[in-house]
Amino acid sequence: MISKNQIKYIHSLEQKKNRRNEMCFVAEGPKMIEELLKIYTPKMIFATKSWIEENNNICAEEITEQELSKLSFLKHPQSVLAVFPIPQNKDTIIDPNKLYLALDGVQDPGNMGTIIRIADWFGIDTILCSMDTADAFNPKVVQATMGSIARVKIIYTNLYDLIKDHANQMPIYGTLLDGENIYQKQLAPNGIIIMGNEGNGMSDKVRQLCDKNIYIDMNNNCESLNVGVSASIIMYELNNGDIVEFERK
């Protein structure tokens, strides 16, 4: 039987300050847990009898579906919930030959999760985040990644300083309304693509570092695109558009 203290502990991890104090996050669902177990060693796993029988090589505490509903952050709990350690990604060494996503103040957990999943799909293994970007280990973000959180490194850093240090080594793509049409622009296969806040875009300081401003031309009356959708279109164009070599300054 699950204890009140266990329920209290799991629920405490819904709050960012508690996740940071404990350096742990919660993940739910068979697919999510399967992906995370390939990378991380869990602190604890709670699962229904049916999940344990199907995964009898994994040590888990058996609970009832009613008990799982008391633990879960989901409207419809999915047979297993686990607590994993938050990876300490402090290495900010940037390879100028690689492609990175940078998030400058993206706030919506759903957008954050979608962007992590898109990055994984297109083979981007590192996302650089400003300190005011949504926490990647928020339960809503984790679920939205559909397991991609296990494969994409998330680094929170002073985004301005990091980009400034590498601006002469690789292209810095800014997503701006006054940029060049992405469908008509030749793009380098490397660089840093910066996605800004949902309402305000990029901060002024970071915007000044961009040397290749791009925008997505829309052929109808749609006012704007969700930042997650925009990221997916840009990733596609960078993987399938005309490629040019970046000339270092």
C-alpha angles and dihedrals in degrees: 000000000000116000130230089243091056091050090047092049094050092047091048089063090067086078119077095222091055093047089053093046093049095032088222138116137194126241129181140196134045097268094046094048091046091056095045094048089062089064110020138046108230123232090214140347127205117192144161121254093256093055092047091050090052092046102036092153091066123079110232138155110246116231135167124254088251091055091046090055088057091055101039128096090201127094088226110031116217110218098267139053127179141182116223133184116257108243113242101229102181097142107106098173106142123208107214090208094061133079120241137184118221123195117204108194099329103169112176113095092212091053091046092052093046092051092051090051092048092049090053092049092054095044099254105146101184133051119190115211135191113235091254094055117113116277109263090212096058105124091241092052093046092052092046091056091064090215098318090113085077093062105034120076113223115203122188111201146135093292096194094054094044094050092043090055091055103033093105093050103053141011117277110211117202120194102222136153090233093052130106121282105268091214091060100039128092110232133203118235091232136050143081120294112202121207115191137211116299094244106022105028121215123350115259094247094053092043090059090061095058114106098176113046117191138178136187112247112222120202097205141046095281107135098211146334130249110259091241092053090046091052091052093052092048092048090051093050092048090052097043108023133090110298127214132178118254115241111217116230 
